[in-house]
Amino acid sequence: MAATPAQIASIFAANPVRGLRGGDGWHVESVLRDIARIHHLTSGAFAFSLEGATTFNAPGFCAHILFVRAGELIVGQAGHSRTLSAGDIFVACAWQPMTLEGSDNLDALVIALPAWWAMQRFLDGFLILPDLYVGKDYFAAPIIANLARTLFDLTTGDDIIASQGLTMIADLMRTALAACVDAEKTLPRWQGRMGAILEFIIRNLDTPGLSAQDAATSLKCSVRTIYKSCAAYGTSFNAFLYEIRLVTAQYRLVRSNDRVSEIAYDVGFSSLSHFSHLFRARFGVAAKTMRQNHRARILQ
């Protein structure tokens, strides 16, 4: 079976696919592991481009960790390209346009992670893009790749094991990127206003009263520019801010014993009642109920 744009978009953040060529023998297996979705891709030779995310929601704003197991994969982003071969690891950002060209008999793992999680865990110290690359010769590269495969192969649905595994991958990626990234490059990591807004929010997530004016001051642009940038992605600054705060709170809620009030304040809410109202509206249940339901499923 040849690849279709819909199949490709199911891996790469539902982004529009353009110029598809080849892809015979395209086969994908996908699993959900805690906050990540992991895809195992095998395919014949192909080439296509991705336009980048067109909405701000979680499928669009994510980071992909690409692990090449066999064959070659050429990744192009921000005017640069990198040819990956077996054992190489690359981090790509789904909200930016990207080109991918795979060789015959390509075998790869793709871990898709929400951008806010990836930034908090292993991307926050890096100021350059697109070459977030860990070569096969780096001593920990096989360890990270084997851990990713182990996560994919889990036969249990234990969220705790999956969460621990992803945390280990993030910690190892942080160390590996610090060792392997070329510090001579000067490209900004976030190209495009929406990426810069995302980074600003995540860096200041715990600040109550964060506003579009604060973002404009930090990014040296007008408030109108902030509003227009968010509107282009079908959202507003406040909606974007609350979405990131709420999904961050949800993640902590089911993975820690922290009090609901502590979590709410840590992600920037100054009012517990306001947090509770927005949380129920976003997820359909109260925060405490979500935690109780999650724990009940674990004990089953």
C-alpha positions in Angstrom: 0.0 0.0 0.0 1.3 3.5 -0.9 1.3 6.3 1.6 -1.6 8.7 1.6 -1.7 12.3 3.0 -4.1 11.3 5.7 -1.8 8.5 6.9 1.2 10.8 6.9 -0.8 13.5 8.8 -1.8 11.0 11.4 1.9 10.8 12.4 3.0 14.4 11.8 0.6 16.4 13.8 -2.3 16.5 11.3 -0.3 19.0 9.3 -1.2 19.6 5.6 0.9 17.3 3.3 2.1 18.6 0.0 4.0 17.1 -3.0 3.8 13.4 -1.9 5.9 11.1 -4.1 6.4 7.4 -3.6 5.8 5.7 -0.2 5.0 2.2 -1.5 4.9 -0.3 1.4 4.1 2.5 3.9 3.1 0.8 7.2 2.7 2.4 10.6 1.9 1.0 14.0 1.0 3.6 16.7 0.7 3.4 20.5 -0.2 5.9 23.2 2.3 6.0 26.0 1.4 8.4 28.7 1.5 11.9 27.2 3.3 10.7 24.0 2.2 8.9 20.9 4.9 6.6 19.4 4.8 5.5 15.8 6.8 2.7 14.1 7.2 3.5 10.4 8.4 1.3 7.7 8.3 2.3 4.0 9.7 2.4 0.6 11.3 5.5 -0.8 9.1 8.7 -0.4 9.3 12.5 -0.4 6.8 15.1 0.8 6.6 18.4 2.6 4.5 19.5 5.6 3.2 23.1 5.8 3.4 23.3 9.6 0.6 23.5 12.2 -2.4 25.7 11.3 -4.0 25.6 14.8 -2.6 26.1 18.2 -3.9 22.9 19.8 -1.9 20.0 21.1 -1.7 18.0 17.8 -0.2 21.0 16.0 2.2 22.3 18.6 4.3 19.3 19.3 7.9 18.1 19.0 8.9 15.0 17.1 11.9 12.9 18.2 12.9 10.9 15.1 14.9 7.7 15.5 16.2 6.1 12.3 16.7 2.3 12.7 17.4 1.4 9.0 17.8 3.3 5.7 18.1 7.0 5.5 15.9 10.0 6.2 16.6 13.5 5.0 14.9 16.2 7.2 14.7 19.8 6.1 13.6 22.6 8.3 14.2 26.4 8.4 16.3 26.2 5.2 18.7 23.6 6.5 18.7 19.8 6.0 20.2 16.8 7.8 20.6 13.3 6.4 19.9 10.8 9.1 21.1 7.2 9.0 20.7 4.2 11.3 21.3 5.2 14.9 20.8 8.9 14.4 18.3 11.0 16.4 16.7 14.3 15.4 14.2 16.6 17.1 11.8 18.5 14.7 9.1 21.1 15.6 5.7 20.4 14.0 4.6 24.0 14.0 7.2 24.8 11.4 7.3 23.8 7.7 9.3 20.6 7.2 10.4 18.3 4.3 11.0 14.6 4.7 12.6 12.3 2.2 13.0 8.6 3.0 15.1 6.0 1.3 13.9 2.5 0.4 13.5 0.1 3.3 13.2 3.0 5.8 12.6 1.9 9.4 12.0 4.6 12.0 10.4 5.4 15.3 8.7 8.8 15.8 7.8 10.0 19.3 5.3 12.9 19.2 5.3 15.0 22.4 3.3 18.2 23.2 5.6 21.2 22.8 5.0 22.5 26.3 6.2 19.2 27.7 9.2 18.9 25.5 10.2 22.5 26.2 9.9 22.1 29.9 11.8 18.8 29.9 14.6 18.9 27.4 14.4 21.8 24.9 14.4 24.8 27.2 18.2 25.3 27.3 18.7 25.3 23.5 18.6 28.6 21.6 19.2 27.3 18.1 17.3 25.4 15.5 17.0 23.4 13.3 20.0 21.1 14.0 18.8 19.5 17.2 20.7 16.4 16.3 22.3 13.5 18.2 24.5 11.4 16.0 24.9 7.6 16.3 28.5 8.0 17.5 27.3 9.8 20.7 27.7 7.1 23.4 24.2 7.5 24.8 22.4 7.5 21.4 21.9 3.7 21.4 20.6 3.8 25.0 18.0 6.5 24.1 16.9 4.6 21.0 16.6 1.3 22.9 14.6 3.0 25.6 12.2 4.4 22.9 11.8 1.0 21.4 11.1 -0.5 24.8 8.4 2.0 25.5 6.8 1.2 22.1 6.9 -2.5 22.9 5.3 -2.3 26.4 2.6 -4.9 26.8 1.1 -3.2 29.8 -0.9 -0.1 29.9 0.7 1.1 33.1 0.8 4.9 32.9 3.4 5.0 35.7 5.9 2.9 33.7 5.3 4.9 30.6 5.7 8.2 32.4 9.0 7.1 34.0 10.2 5.9 30.6 9.4 9.2 28.9 11.1 11.2 31.7 14.2 9.1 31.3 14.2 9.8 27.5 13.8 13.5 28.2 16.6 13.6 30.7 18.9 11.7 28.3 17.9 13.9 25.4 18.7 17.0 27.4 22.2 15.8 28.1 22.8 14.5 24.6 21.6 17.7 22.9 23.8 19.8 25.2 26.8 17.7 24.2 26.0 17.4 20.4 24.4 20.7 19.4 26.7 22.9 17.4 27.0 26.1 19.4 28.4 28.0 16.5 25.0 28.2 14.8 23.1 31.4 15.5 19.6 30.7 14.2 16.9 31.4 16.7 15.2 28.2 17.9 11.7 29.7 17.4 11.1 31.0 13.9 7.7 32.6 13.6 5.8 34.7 16.0 3.5 31.9 17.3 6.5 29.8 18.3 7.9 32.8 20.2 4.6 33.3 22.0 4.5 29.7 22.9 8.0 29.9 24.4 7.1 33.1 26.3 4.1 31.5 27.9 5.9 28.3 28.9 8.8 30.3 30.4 6.4 32.5 32.4 3.6 29.9 33.1 3.7 30.4 36.8 3.3 34.2 36.6 -0.3 35.3 37.6 -1.9 37.9 35.4 0.2 37.2 32.4 -1.1 39.3 29.5 -0.7 40.0 25.8 0.9 43.2 26.8 3.6 41.3 28.7 4.2 39.1 25.7 4.5 42.1 23.4 7.0 43.8 25.7 9.1 40.7 26.0 9.0 40.0 22.2 9.5 43.6 21.3 6.4 43.9 19.2 2.9 45.5 19.5 0.0 44.1 21.3 -1.8 44.1 18.0 0.8 41.8 16.6 0.2 39.4 19.4 -3.5 39.4 18.8 -3.1 39.0 15.0 -0.6 36.1 15.4 -3.0 34.2 17.7 -6.0 35.0 15.5 -4.1 33.5 12.5 -4.1 30.2 14.4 -7.8 30.4 15.3 -7.3 31.4 18.9 -6.6 34.3 21.3 -3.7 35.0 23.6 -5.8 34.2 26.7 -7.3 31.0 25.2 -3.7 29.9 24.3 -2.5 30.7 27.7 -5.3 28.9 29.5 -5.0 25.8 27.3 -1.3 25.4 28.2 -2.0 26.0 31.9 -4.8 23.6 32.0 -3.1 20.7 30.2 0.0 21.2 32.3 -2.2 21.1 35.4 -3.9 17.9 34.1 -0.6 16.3 33.6 0.6 17.0 37.1 -2.8 16.1 38.6 -2.7 12.5 37.6 1.0 12.0 38.2 1.6 13.6 41.6 0.1 13.8 45.0 0.3 17.6 45.0 -2.7 19.4 46.3 -5.1 20.7 43.6 -4.6 24.2 45.0 -0.8 23.9 44.8 -1.0 22.8 41.2 -3.4 25.6 40.2 -1.2 28.3 41.7 2.0 26.7 40.2 0.6 27.0 36.7 -0.3 30.6 37.2 -3.9 30.8 38.5 -4.4 33.3 41.3 -7.9 32.0 42.0 -8.7 28.4 42.8 -12.4 28.9 41.9 -11.4 30.3 38.5 -9.1 27.3 37.9 -11.8 24.8 39.0 -14.4 26.4 36.6 -12.0 26.4 33.6 -10.8 22.9 34.4 -14.3 21.5 34.5 -15.2 23.3 31.3 -12.1 22.0 29.5 -12.1 18.4 30.7 -15.7 17.8 31.6 -15.0 16.7 35.2 -13.7 18.4 38.4 -9.9 18.2 39.0 -10.4 16.0 42.1 -12.7 13.7 40.2 -10.2 13.2 37.4 -7.5 12.3 39.9 -9.8 9.8 41.7 -10.9 8.2 38.4 -7.3 7.9 37.2 -6.3 6.2 40.4 -9.3 3.8 40.3 -8.3 2.7 36.8 -4.7 2.0 38.0 -6.0 -0.2 40.8 -8.3 -2.3 38.5 
